[in-house]
Amino acid sequence: MDQINFDQTHEKERKMSIQESIRIVPKDGIALIEFDLVGEKVNKFSTPVMVRFKEVLEEVARGGFQAAVIVSRKPSIFIAGADIDEIRVMKKAEDFKGAISKAHEIFGFIESMKIPVIAAVNGACMGGGCEMILACDYRLASDDPSTKIGLPEVKLGIIPGFGGCVRLPRVIGYQAALDIIVKGGAVDSRKAERLGLVDGVYHPSLLEARALDFAREVASKGKRRKAYKPKGAMMAAMELFPARKFVIGKWKSGTLEQTSGHYPAPLKAIDVVDQTYGMSDQARALQIELEAFCEVAVTDVSKNLINVFFLMESVKKKTGVTSDVKAKPVKAIGVLGAGTMGGGIAYVAADRGIDVRLKDINYGAVALGLRHAREIWDKLVKRKKIDRYDLNRKMAKVTGGLDFAGFGQLDVVVEAIVEDMNIKKKVIGETAGHCKPDCIIATNTSSLSVTEMAKGHPRPENFVGMHFFNPVHKMPLVEVIRGEKSSDEAVATIFELSKKMGKLPVVVKDGPGFLVNRILVPYLIEAAWLLQDGMSIETVDRRYKNEFGMPMGPFTLMDEIGIDVCIKVSKIFHDSLGDRIMIPPVMKKLAENKERLGKKSRKGFYLYDERGKSQGVDQSVYTELGLGSPSDRLSADETIRRGVFPMINEAALALIEEHVVETPDEVDLGMITGTGFPPFRGGLLRYADSVGAKLICDELEVLAGKYGERFKPCTPLKNLAKTDRKFYA
Ligand SMILES: NC(=O)c1ccc[n+]([C@@H]2O[C@H](COP(=O)([O-])OP(=O)(O)OC[C@H]3O[C@@H](n4cnc5c(N)ncnc54)[C@H](O)[C@@H]3O)[C@@H](O)[C@H]2O)c1
């Protein structure tokens, strides 16, 4: 009985809070509709919210108002979109059809209301939020940096399904609409105004008042269905049928080339725009969009991309520790070493409002580090992402020098100097002497032991690893490495700092290559074995990129990293991981040529022009390495399995036996964000589960028989195979 009462009370409270989540506030004849989901950080369209929204709209329609204005009461969110939790649990096309038809009905109701409806957008207005404002008669926006309007659906393997593919092209033209829909993009309010997506842009503090005045101004004019008007003769010509077919065809071929056909959603969205643009029967157009949505929503690709989305979201809620120890606030950091990594770290921190003191041992390096940061901000100014004022403000956050001036005030110091244990230990000890006792020092080492390095620190509990990936401003992953003596406070602080810097941190145990490089290196070395065995560089790269979906092939990646670095790291890994890392003779031979270092020397497996653009494979590499003409005799399947299955083997050891991380999620997050492992496959271990441990083990045994012990499946993987279990239980 108690339980029933509890459930009833709970249900009553839930209804009350939905009720209060969307309110009507009458304002001298105008209905101000406020979105403020109770108990949620963001406004989103779940089924109960949609039902409530419909009730509110009907009440407004009956209420004798002259116009309605829709606003959000969340500080930097207008409406974030549909509720992805709901999408995640839907499995069948029928489930999607029900939810989408409801949205069509409600947004159609907005269009059919007799009074004008104005959306006043402050904050993120994405997906379903954007589709809702497209059904409004007018849209105003604030110029707050948080205001972004977009349709990111394709990033989840779906297409805009609440009318976005139909209505957006009608408001801003099919070309600009495709640019947003196919890329899953968003525009700021200024661009939205230029595109005709919003009718005015105002300071956030003026937006609501302006929207109410605007509502009064347009109330007498009644409804407005604004149709897109091309600007100029050229744009008008592009609207004509043959030109439109040509442009849409280009979008299709370009998208197909870019995605190698692995992502069906953007292609499906182009089809919908193609079929529905200019269609007078909007209901029919929306039906076409709905059918297309259902086709892509039930695919494994969409399920995997939605899982990846949740994987990334889950980091926001984590602290990096299991205890309730809190991160210390970080306002100012020091960066030791102003080279490739130090310069990048300083840029990212300053960009996020953290004061940075950059220290090197020569002025040239400091100047280069500062210039590097400035160049990235300059590019953002050119692309109108930030203005000059922002640039100056951000630049003022970074200062540099050769001494420890100011180090006494820092909360954290990130070390990014040469990769040498003795030098690092010495510099860390010296730095600790200039800092507050509780200042945390974090090393960006990519291969050295954090536990060993901590011996250089007088208080090793205040020492951890903070492993960024290159280029720092582009790569989202940070491995937070817990040394044996690192305190929870140090780990939590570096975890939180990484998030503050816009990164996705994963806590990993100290050990050779930590998590991501340890899994990646066997794959890179296997590419060299494939070369040794008669495969061509182009074929191997093409198969991994186009057929498997890696962002680039392994030879291109080795050129990016530097062949010398790859060889050095492989040797370190061979020493610590043993025969799983066998260096092929071609790699040893490669080490002899000090000019073939990869992109940085304009010559690696590929040749590069002075701007770093690839000029194709350097065919002389085969003779230099004593190889004959490549035969490409191996099948695509074998080529790919030889590289990918050893990664799975290494991941099984790292996760199940050595607990480098605790969950398969962390492996997948690390591999996607640190190496670009294809998100549509859900991550390395989701992919492994889709293939099955038994098949992987059997194939590794076959490969071990053919090519050697490096392929031998490890015990944890064999155990999974034997008991028919998966990484994700
Ligand atoms: N480059 C990468 O791809 C990458 C990726 C992840 C991690 N890392 C790690 O980051 C660290 C730095 O690598 P990098 O590629 O930026 O090297 P880099 O050679 O570009 O820069 C190192 C900088 O450190 C400076 N330096 C040397 N001794 C110093 C000292 N005592 N005090 C202050 N500055 C000093 C040098 O003058 C140089 O400017 C290394 O530990 C490396 O393993 C590198």
The ligand as an SDF file (V2000), in Angstrom:
LIG
                    3D

 44 48  0  0  0  0  0  0  0  0999 V2000
   54.8340   15.8060  -30.0680 N   0  0  0  0  0  0  0  0  0  0  0  0
   53.8850   14.9300  -29.8070 C   0  0  0  0  0  0  0  0  0  0  0  0
   53.1890   14.4240  -30.6880 O   0  0  0  0  0  0  0  0  0  0  0  0
   53.6070   14.5810  -28.3710 C   0  0  0  0  0  0  0  0  0  0  0  0
   52.3640   14.0330  -28.0190 C   0  0  0  0  0  0  0  0  0  0  0  0
   52.0870   13.7590  -26.6820 C   0  0  0  0  0  0  0  0  0  0  0  0
   53.0580   13.9910  -25.7300 C   0  0  0  0  0  0  0  0  0  0  0  0
   54.2820   14.4810  -26.0880 N   0  0  0  0  0  0  0  0  0  0  0  0
   55.2730   14.7220  -25.0300 C   0  0  0  0  0  0  0  0  0  0  0  0
   55.3160   16.1180  -24.7390 O   0  0  0  0  0  0  0  0  0  0  0  0
   56.6160   16.5060  -24.3350 C   0  0  0  0  0  0  0  0  0  0  0  0
   57.1160   17.6190  -25.2270 C   0  0  0  0  0  0  0  0  0  0  0  0
   57.0960   17.2120  -26.5540 O   0  0  0  0  0  0  0  0  0  0  0  0
   57.1460   18.2330  -27.7630 P   0  0  0  0  0  0  0  0  0  0  0  0
   56.8270   17.4580  -28.9820 O   0  0  0  0  0  0  0  0  0  0  0  0
   56.3380   19.4420  -27.4400 O   0  0  0  0  0  0  0  0  0  0  0  0
   58.6880   18.6170  -27.7590 O   0  0  0  0  0  0  0  0  0  0  0  0
   59.3940   19.9010  -28.4050 P   0  0  0  0  0  0  0  0  0  0  0  0
   60.7800   19.4890  -28.6820 O   0  0  0  0  0  0  0  0  0  0  0  0
   58.5850   20.4670  -29.5090 O   0  0  0  0  0  0  0  0  0  0  0  0
   59.3830   20.9610  -27.2180 O   0  0  0  0  0  0  0  0  0  0  0  0
   60.0990   20.8130  -26.0280 C   0  0  0  0  0  0  0  0  0  0  0  0
   60.3940   22.2010  -25.5020 C   0  0  0  0  0  0  0  0  0  0  0  0
   60.8950   22.0620  -24.1950 O   0  0  0  0  0  0  0  0  0  0  0  0
   61.9110   23.0330  -24.0130 C   0  0  0  0  0  0  0  0  0  0  0  0
   62.7300   22.6370  -22.8730 N   0  0  0  0  0  0  0  0  0  0  0  0
   63.7050   21.7230  -22.8080 C   0  0  0  0  0  0  0  0  0  0  0  0
   64.1930   21.6720  -21.5470 N   0  0  0  0  0  0  0  0  0  0  0  0
   63.4930   22.5570  -20.8080 C   0  0  0  0  0  0  0  0  0  0  0  0
   63.5150   22.9700  -19.4610 C   0  0  0  0  0  0  0  0  0  0  0  0
   64.3910   22.4800  -18.6230 N   0  0  0  0  0  0  0  0  0  0  0  0
   62.6380   23.9050  -19.0630 N   0  0  0  0  0  0  0  0  0  0  0  0
   61.7590   24.4350  -19.9170 C   0  0  0  0  0  0  0  0  0  0  0  0
   61.7030   24.0950  -21.2260 N   0  0  0  0  0  0  0  0  0  0  0  0
   62.5560   23.1670  -21.6520 C   0  0  0  0  0  0  0  0  0  0  0  0
   62.6350   23.0580  -25.3360 C   0  0  0  0  0  0  0  0  0  0  0  0
   63.3660   24.2510  -25.4950 O   0  0  0  0  0  0  0  0  0  0  0  0
   61.4630   22.9470  -26.3090 C   0  0  0  0  0  0  0  0  0  0  0  0
   60.9760   24.2190  -26.6460 O   0  0  0  0  0  0  0  0  0  0  0  0
   57.4450   15.2300  -24.3830 C   0  0  0  0  0  0  0  0  0  0  0  0
   57.4530   14.6550  -23.1180 O   0  0  0  0  0  0  0  0  0  0  0  0
   56.6810   14.3470  -25.3740 C   0  0  0  0  0  0  0  0  0  0  0  0
   56.9040   12.9740  -25.1520 O   0  0  0  0  0  0  0  0  0  0  0  0
   54.5680   14.7950  -27.3780 C   0  0  0  0  0  0  0  0  0  0  0  0
  1  2  1  0
  2  3  2  0
  2  4  1  0
  4  5  1  0
  4 44  2  0
  5  6  2  0
  6  7  1  0
  7  8  2  0
  8  9  1  0
  8 44  1  0
  9 10  1  0
  9 42  1  0
 10 11  1  0
 11 12  1  0
 11 40  1  0
 12 13  1  0
 13 14  1  0
 14 15  2  0
 14 16  1  0
 14 17  1  0
 17 18  1  0
 18 19  2  0
 18 20  1  0
 18 21  1  0
 21 22  1  0
 22 23  1  0
 23 24  1  0
 23 38  1  0
 24 25  1  0
 25 26  1  0
 25 36  1  0
 26 27  1  0
 26 35  1  0
 27 28  2  0
 28 29  1  0
 29 30  1  0
 29 35  2  0
 30 31  1  0
 30 32  2  0
 32 33  1  0
 33 34  2  0
 34 35  1  0
 36 37  1  0
 36 38  1  0
 38 39  1  0
 40 41  1  0
 40 42  1  0
 42 43  1  0
M  CHG  2   8   1  16  -1
M  END
$$$$
